[in-house]
Amino acid sequence: MDKKLINLFKYGNVVIPLYFFQNIQQFKLELRDFVFLMYLYNKGDLILFDPSKISEDLGISVKEVMTSIANLCDRHYIELKVVKNDKNISEEVISLQNFYEKISLMMVANVVNEVKTDTSCFDFIEKEFGRTLSPMEYEIIKAWIEGGNSDELVKEAVKEAIFNGVNNLRYIDKILYEWGKKGLKTKEDVENNRKNFRQKDDQEENEELFDYNWFEDDEVDDE
């Protein structure tokens, strides 16, 4: 590795989140470009395009800075844009919006790969909701499954929510929580619970019917 790049580690600090470090191979970047990307990430969303300043910070030549910028632009990790600053003066900046979008997609893909489902619980929920799930929603569903809820049970909870006219994960989470308290772990358990509930309602309705004083009602009518 170029000795100039090593100066970055000697005289400066670049924080690389553990997630990025653990998934470095998925970036498919040369190490120099990856480090350069992490440098930009530490600077914020929009970084003033100043090759000389970046060169000084990283201890590499301006030519090397431009090479890394070109590589990252070609791979759609960053983008050069012209924006107006607080003084309404146009200036060229490096935008990391593409990078954030790539990371979001990467996180979603990782979640799906980590949680293997026979019938794709995620696809089922997206179909029922009629929209794409967010990365946060994927994490919530993943937590349900890792917490011991089967795909089958999660799907039943989704059906229950949709039947009640609700399509958000908070409501489904409450359903799963209540089922967990009752010891319901399978689709069969849920169906038996519903059946018992209906039978209980029918029994209470019949008891009210038989408890009614028909004779007293007749006496009132006679009067």
C-alpha positions as CSV (number, residue, x, y, z in Angstrom):
1,M,0.0,0.0,0.0
2,D,1.2,3.6,-0.8
3,K,3.0,5.0,2.3
4,K,1.0,8.3,1.9
5,L,-2.2,6.5,2.5
6,I,-0.8,5.1,5.7
7,N,-0.4,8.7,7.0
8,L,-4.2,8.7,7.2
9,F,-4.0,6.2,10.0
10,K,-1.0,7.9,11.7
11,Y,-2.2,11.5,11.7
12,G,-6.0,11.4,11.3
13,N,-9.0,9.5,12.4
14,V,-11.6,7.8,10.1
15,V,-14.4,5.9,11.9
16,I,-15.6,2.9,10.0
17,P,-18.9,1.5,11.3
18,L,-18.7,-2.2,12.2
19,Y,-21.5,-2.9,9.7
20,F,-19.3,-1.5,6.8
21,F,-16.3,-3.3,8.0
22,Q,-18.0,-6.7,8.3
23,N,-19.5,-6.3,4.8
24,I,-16.5,-4.7,3.0
25,Q,-16.5,-7.4,0.3
26,Q,-20.0,-6.4,-0.7
27,F,-18.8,-2.9,-1.6
28,K,-16.5,-4.5,-4.3
29,L,-14.1,-1.6,-4.1
30,E,-10.4,-1.3,-4.0
31,L,-9.1,-0.7,-0.5
32,R,-7.9,2.8,-1.4
33,D,-11.4,3.7,-2.7
34,F,-13.1,2.1,0.3
35,V,-11.0,4.2,2.7
36,F,-11.6,7.3,0.7
37,L,-15.4,6.6,0.8
38,M,-15.2,6.2,4.6
39,Y,-13.3,9.5,4.8
40,L,-16.2,11.2,2.9
41,Y,-18.8,9.4,5.1
42,N,-17.1,10.9,8.2
43,K,-17.4,14.4,6.7
44,G,-21.2,14.4,6.3
45,D,-23.9,14.3,3.6
46,L,-22.5,17.0,1.3
47,I,-18.7,17.7,1.2
48,L,-17.2,20.7,-0.4
49,F,-15.4,19.6,-3.5
50,D,-11.8,20.7,-2.6
51,P,-9.3,18.2,-4.0
52,S,-6.4,20.1,-2.4
53,K,-8.0,19.9,1.1
54,I,-8.8,16.2,0.7
55,S,-5.3,15.6,-0.5
56,E,-3.9,17.2,2.6
57,D,-6.2,15.4,4.9
58,L,-5.5,11.9,3.4
59,G,-1.8,12.5,2.6
60,I,-2.2,11.5,-1.0
61,S,-1.8,13.4,-4.2
62,V,-4.5,15.5,-5.9
63,K,-4.3,13.1,-8.8
64,E,-5.0,10.1,-6.5
65,V,-7.9,12.1,-5.0
66,M,-9.4,12.7,-8.4
67,T,-8.9,9.0,-9.4
68,S,-10.8,7.8,-6.3
69,I,-13.6,10.3,-6.9
70,A,-13.9,9.2,-10.5
71,N,-14.0,5.5,-9.4
72,L,-16.7,6.1,-6.8
73,C,-18.7,8.2,-9.2
74,D,-18.5,5.5,-11.9
75,R,-19.7,2.9,-9.3
76,H,-22.5,5.3,-8.2
77,Y,-21.4,5.6,-4.6
78,I,-21.0,9.4,-4.8
79,E,-22.1,12.2,-7.1
80,L,-20.7,15.6,-7.9
81,K,-23.4,18.3,-7.6
82,V,-23.7,22.1,-7.8
83,V,-25.7,23.6,-4.9
84,K,-26.1,27.0,-3.4
85,N,-24.7,27.8,0.0
86,D,-26.1,30.0,2.7
87,K,-24.9,33.1,0.8
88,N,-26.7,31.9,-2.3
89,I,-23.4,31.3,-4.0
90,S,-23.1,28.1,-6.2
91,E,-20.5,25.6,-5.2
92,E,-19.5,22.1,-6.2
93,V,-20.0,19.4,-3.6
94,I,-19.7,15.7,-3.2
95,S,-23.1,14.1,-2.4
96,L,-23.3,10.7,-0.6
97,Q,-27.0,10.2,-1.3
98,N,-26.2,7.3,-3.7
99,F,-24.1,5.7,-1.0
100,Y,-26.9,5.8,1.6
101,E,-29.3,4.3,-0.9
102,K,-26.9,1.5,-1.7
103,I,-26.4,0.8,2.0
104,S,-30.2,0.6,2.6
105,L,-30.6,-1.9,-0.2
106,M,-27.6,-3.9,1.1
107,M,-29.1,-4.0,4.6
108,V,-32.4,-5.2,3.3
109,A,-30.7,-7.9,1.2
110,N,-28.7,-9.1,4.2
111,V,-31.8,-9.3,6.4
112,V,-33.6,-11.4,3.8
113,N,-30.5,-13.7,3.3
114,E,-30.1,-14.2,7.0
115,V,-33.7,-15.2,7.6
116,K,-34.4,-18.1,5.3
117,T,-38.1,-18.6,4.9
118,D,-39.8,-21.5,2.9
119,T,-42.7,-19.3,1.8
120,S,-41.1,-15.9,2.0
121,C,-42.8,-14.2,4.9
122,F,-41.5,-10.8,3.7
123,D,-43.0,-11.1,0.3
124,F,-46.3,-12.2,1.8
125,I,-46.5,-9.1,4.0
126,E,-45.5,-6.8,1.2
127,K,-48.2,-8.3,-1.0
128,E,-50.8,-7.9,1.8
129,F,-49.7,-4.3,2.5
130,G,-49.5,-3.5,-1.1
131,R,-46.2,-1.8,-0.8
132,T,-42.5,-2.4,-0.2
133,L,-41.3,-2.9,3.3
134,S,-38.8,-0.4,4.8
135,P,-35.4,-1.6,6.2
136,M,-36.7,-0.9,9.7
137,E,-39.8,-3.1,9.0
138,Y,-37.6,-5.9,7.8
139,E,-35.7,-5.7,11.1
140,I,-38.9,-5.9,13.1
141,I,-40.2,-9.0,11.1
142,K,-36.7,-10.6,11.5
143,A,-37.0,-10.1,15.2
144,W,-40.4,-11.8,15.3
145,I,-39.0,-14.8,13.5
146,E,-35.8,-14.9,15.5
147,G,-37.9,-14.6,18.7
148,G,-39.6,-17.9,18.0
149,N,-42.5,-17.0,15.9
150,S,-42.9,-19.2,12.8
151,D,-43.6,-17.9,9.3
152,E,-47.0,-19.6,9.6
153,L,-47.9,-17.8,12.8
154,V,-46.7,-14.4,11.5
155,K,-48.8,-14.8,8.4
156,E,-51.8,-15.6,10.5
157,A,-51.2,-12.5,12.6
158,V,-51.0,-10.4,9.3
159,K,-54.3,-11.9,8.1
160,E,-55.9,-11.1,11.5
161,A,-54.7,-7.5,11.2
162,I,-55.9,-7.1,7.6
163,F,-59.2,-8.6,8.5
164,N,-59.6,-6.0,11.2
165,G,-58.7,-3.2,8.7
166,V,-55.2,-2.5,10.1
167,N,-52.0,-2.9,8.1
168,N,-49.2,-1.8,10.4
169,L,-46.5,-3.8,12.2
170,R,-47.3,-2.3,15.6
171,Y,-50.8,-3.9,15.5
172,I,-49.4,-7.2,14.3
173,D,-46.8,-7.2,17.1
174,K,-49.6,-6.8,19.7
175,I,-51.4,-9.8,18.1
176,L,-48.3,-11.9,18.3
177,Y,-47.7,-10.8,21.9
178,E,-51.3,-11.8,22.9
179,W,-51.0,-15.1,21.1
180,G,-47.7,-15.7,22.8
181,K,-49.3,-15.2,26.3
182,K,-52.0,-17.7,25.3
183,G,-49.4,-20.2,24.2
184,L,-50.5,-20.1,20.5
185,K,-47.6,-21.3,18.4
186,T,-49.1,-22.7,15.2
187,K,-51.9,-22.0,12.7
188,E,-53.8,-24.8,14.2
189,D,-53.5,-23.3,17.7
190,V,-54.9,-20.0,16.4
191,E,-57.8,-21.7,14.6
192,N,-58.7,-23.7,17.7
193,N,-58.6,-20.6,19.8
194,R,-60.9,-18.8,17.3
195,K,-63.2,-21.8,17.4
196,N,-63.3,-21.9,21.2
197,F,-64.0,-18.2,21.2
198,R,-66.9,-18.6,18.8
199,Q,-68.3,-21.5,20.8
200,K,-68.1,-19.4,24.0
201,D,-69.9,-16.5,22.4
202,D,-72.7,-18.9,21.1
203,Q,-73.0,-20.5,24.6
204,E,-73.3,-17.1,26.2
205,E,-75.9,-16.0,23.6
206,N,-78.0,-19.2,24.3
207,E,-77.8,-18.7,28.0
208,E,-79.2,-15.2,27.7
209,L,-81.9,-16.6,25.5
210,F,-82.9,-19.3,28.0
211,D,-82.7,-16.9,30.9
212,Y,-85.3,-14.6,29.3
213,N,-88.6,-14.6,31.2
214,W,-91.0,-15.3,28.4
215,F,-94.0,-15.7,30.7
216,E,-93.4,-12.2,32.2
217,D,-93.2,-10.8,28.7
218,D,-96.6,-12.4,27.9
219,E,-98.1,-11.0,31.0
220,V,-96.9,-7.5,30.0
221,D,-98.5,-8.0,26.5
222,D,-101.8,-9.2,28.1
223,E,-102.0,-6.0,30.1
